Amino acid sequence: MKPGTKKNIKLALQGGGSHGAFAWGVLDQLLDDDRLHIEAVSGTSAGAMNAVALADGMASGGPAEARKRLESFWSATSAAALYSPIRRSPIDILMGNWSLDNSPGFLLMEYLSHQFSPYDFNPLDFNPLRDVVAGGIDFDRVNDGGGIKVFLTATNVRTGRPKIFRQPRITLDCVMASACLPFLFKAVEIDGEAYWDGGYMGNPALFPLVDECEAGDVVLIQINPFYRPDIPRSASDIRNRLNEITFNASLFKELRSLAFLWEIIHHEDLERERYRDIHVHAIHDAETMLALRVSSKLNAEWAFLTYLRDRGREAAKSWLALHHDDLGIRSTLDISWVFSESLRPAHLEEGAERNYPIAAAAQS
């Protein structure tokens, strides 16, 4: 790379409610690094909201404005929840626990969502985040063809297939469709089709970044842990782990496809130019995310959001210190583990190691 040349990256932003503030922190740090250029972003749910805030800010005034737009979005999100009954209990506040497991408002919402559909208990389809996104994002700028490419994923309710919303037709409804949790909100209807949260089929979708962007580095900003060392035993722990597994399932499948593509390129003597030679990376903080329970995804307190933002900044800073020089050269996310239940390819020598390192990310 020539001196002064920026490294081109594409971002994959997972969804996870308030945990998306961790991705805000990562983005804030990446935008502050003038060695990087963000070509495209694929986002789901909270990742979709981060994606449009990023694209809006970049189109408006570049990285500095994008950082301001992200902070404004998360500040407005916290303000919208200021008087929500779904808040931490006094005991949790006293103990420094970010969970809502003991919140009367959260427990009531959980009960209602298991007994009634949102068509029953939320007939007006009230969603405070809709007003936050509508008031803070300029979709004309998001759809600017000269800016960052944006891909948002939702799940088609009728077909069960992923739906990718692309410029120049990204709207407020597209964002809300990507973040539509079916137990809380009515399906979002767009052009006669109904959509739920994109996390069920793409959290986030990687294939648009591979198929529709220039060859380069895909950086996954990971919110939902792949690996937990302990077996869940309580009902709430089981629900927590099922939530993580469900919202990682589609990502696993796409990582497996990329790993298979890597095998073809590197072990079958095929011309590399015929394929997209993608380098895959992940920025995450397993220690922080493993300590959070699924109920905290609905905790929009400013103190919690800024805590996650700061953890995201630190994770990105550490990752860049270790792996900036690897961008454009090699993957730093080892996806060989997705083959653990497959028959070993005959052409690989016994004991041979693949050159893609996440064993650490998957098990740390």
Secondary structure as GFF3:
##gff-version 3
##sequence-region A 1 364
A	DSSP	beta_strand	7	13	.	.	.	ID=ss1
A	DSSP	three_ten_helix	17	19	.	.	.	ID=ss2
A	DSSP	alpha_helix	20	31	.	.	.	ID=ss3
A	DSSP	beta_strand	36	44	.	.	.	ID=ss4
A	DSSP	alpha_helix	46	61	.	.	.	ID=ss5
A	DSSP	alpha_helix	63	80	.	.	.	ID=ss6
A	DSSP	alpha_helix	90	95	.	.	.	ID=ss7
A	DSSP	alpha_helix	104	115	.	.	.	ID=ss8
A	DSSP	alpha_helix	118	121	.	.	.	ID=ss9
A	DSSP	alpha_helix	128	136	.	.	.	ID=ss10
A	DSSP	alpha_helix	139	142	.	.	.	ID=ss11
A	DSSP	beta_strand	149	156	.	.	.	ID=ss12
A	DSSP	beta_strand	162	166	.	.	.	ID=ss13
A	DSSP	alpha_helix	172	178	.	.	.	ID=ss14
A	DSSP	beta_strand	188	190	.	.	.	ID=ss15
A	DSSP	beta_strand	193	197	.	.	.	ID=ss16
A	DSSP	three_ten_helix	198	200	.	.	.	ID=ss17
A	DSSP	alpha_helix	207	211	.	.	.	ID=ss18
A	DSSP	beta_strand	217	221	.	.	.	ID=ss19
A	DSSP	alpha_helix	235	267	.	.	.	ID=ss20
A	DSSP	three_ten_helix	272	274	.	.	.	ID=ss21
A	DSSP	beta_strand	279	283	.	.	.	ID=ss22
A	DSSP	alpha_helix	286	290	.	.	.	ID=ss23
A	DSSP	three_ten_helix	294	298	.	.	.	ID=ss24
A	DSSP	alpha_helix	302	323	.	.	.	ID=ss25
A	DSSP	three_ten_helix	324	326	.	.	.	ID=ss26
A	DSSP	three_ten_helix	336	339	.	.	.	ID=ss27
A	DSSP	alpha_helix	359	363	.	.	.	ID=ss28
###
